[in-house]
């Protein structure tokens, strides 16, 4: 398969010709193209050119995820959490997080922090939040700040909230104001 074939689906998609994009990507998916499988999953999830169908979205996403697509692994975790399946979401987010996906690292941190689908483990949560925060994930930066503030490690909280605030996080801006009001 040439790069022109891959581009044809994307060009059609960007032009709003979802039927043509779907046809191109189905052919590529049958040839084992993981990105095409993931693209089809998104189309089914969003109802673009097809009737919205979360079961089909999950099947296509799982196909790409099992093939090793990190974005599909992270996306599959999201689809599973929507279906109240945190244990399975944790498994896929772990794979994507270990591969360096910041959104998966953040989401996995959330699961550990809340004890959903995994045993509650604040240390593990902080590790995943930090991994995502180091990749400038604003939510992870904020959450890491919260964890430090809860442990009364205000200098660390201030550091992470400042990073998040610089990216536009209004909660972090409010948290920094509270620290300033406390004299920190």
N, C-alpha and C positions, 0 to 999 in steps of 0.2 A: 504494500500500500504506500502510495506516495504522499508527501506532505500536502499536495494539492487536494487529494481526497479528504484529508483531515480538515483542511481549510474550508472546503465546500460546505460542510455542515455548519461550521462556525459562521461563515458569511451568511448563509441562509438564516440562521438563528438571529444574528444581529440585524438582519433586514426584516425580521418578523415573519419569515416564511417557515413556520414551525413544522409543517408537513414535510417540506424538503429537507430540513435539518434532521428530522426524525428518520427519514428514509436513508440519508447519508450515514447517520450514526448507527442505525440498526445494522447496516452492511458492515461497518467497521467493527461493531460489537461482535458480530458473528465471526469475524476474523481474529477476535481476541483483544481488541483495543479497549483497555480499561477506562481511559478517559471518555470514550464514546459510551460505555456502559453507565458511567457516572452521569454524563450529560443526559442520557435517557431517563435516569432516575429523577433528575431535577425536573425534567419536563413532566413526568407523571406526578411528581409532588406538587408542582405549580399549576398543572392543568394547561400546559402550553402545547397546543396542537393535538392534545388527547384529553379525554375526560380525566379529571384529577382522580388518582387512584393510589392511595398510600401503600397498599399491598404490592402493587406493581413497582412503585418507587423503591420500596424496601428490597424487593427481589433484584432489581437492577443494581441497586447500591451495594447489596451484599455480594453480588457477582464481582463487582469491581474491587470491593474491600478484600474479598478472599483472594483475589489475584495480586494483592499487594498495594493497591492504590491508597496512599495515606489520606488524601482528601476524602475519598469515599469511606475510609474507616472512620474518620471523624464525623462525617455526615451520617453514617449509619448509627453511630452512637446517639446523635441528635434525634433521628427517627425513632429509635428504640426508647429513648427517654420520654418522647411524646406519647408512646404507647404504654407508659408505666412499666417499663422493663429495665430498671436500673442495673440489674446484675449483668445483663447482656450488653447494655450501653457501656458499663465499666470495662468489659472485656475489649470492646472495639476502641474505646477511648484510650485504653492502656497501650494498645498496639500503635495507635497514631501518636500518642504522647511520647512514647519511647523513640519514635522516628522523628520527633522534634516539632510536631504540629502544636503551635501555641494555643489554638482554640481548644484542642483536645486536652492539653495540659491544664488549662483553666477549668474545663468541665470536669476533668477527673479530680482536680483539687476540690471542686465544689462537692462532689460525691463523698470524698473522704472527710471533708469538713462537716457535712450534714449526716454522714453515716447512711447514705442511700446506696444500696446495691453492693456496698463494701462495709467493712467494720469501720466505725468512726475512728479517725486517726489524725489528730491535729498536726502532728509532725509530718506525716505523709502529705497532708493537704498543703502545708506550708512549702514543702519541697516542690510540689507541682505548681503551686502559685508562683514560686520564685522562678522556676524554669520558664513559665509563660511571661512573667514580669520582665525578665531579662531580654525577652523578645519584644518588649514594649506593648504587651497586652494590657490595656488600661484597666480592665476589670480585675485582672490578677494583681496589678499594682495596688489598686484600692483594697482588695481583700487582704493582701499581705500587710498593708498598713493597719487594717482593722485587727488582724491577729497580733501584730506587735503592740498596738495600743491596748488590747485586752490584757497583754502580759506586762503592761506598764513600761514597755521599751519605746518610749516616745520619740527618741532620736531616730530610730529605725522606721517607726510609723511615719514620721515627718518626711523622711527621705522618699519612701514609696508613694505617699500621698502627693508630694511635690511632683514626682514624675507623672503621676496620673493627672494631676491638675494642669500640668503643662500641656497635656494632650487634650484638655477640655473637659475632664471629668468634674462635673459640678458637685458631686458628693465629696470628692476629694478636696475641692476648694472649700466646702463647708467644714470638713473635718480639720483642715489646716487652720481655719478661723477659730475653731474650738480650741485647738492646741495653743494658738496665740493668746486666746482669752485666758488660758490656764498659765500663761507665762512660759510656754515651751517654745 
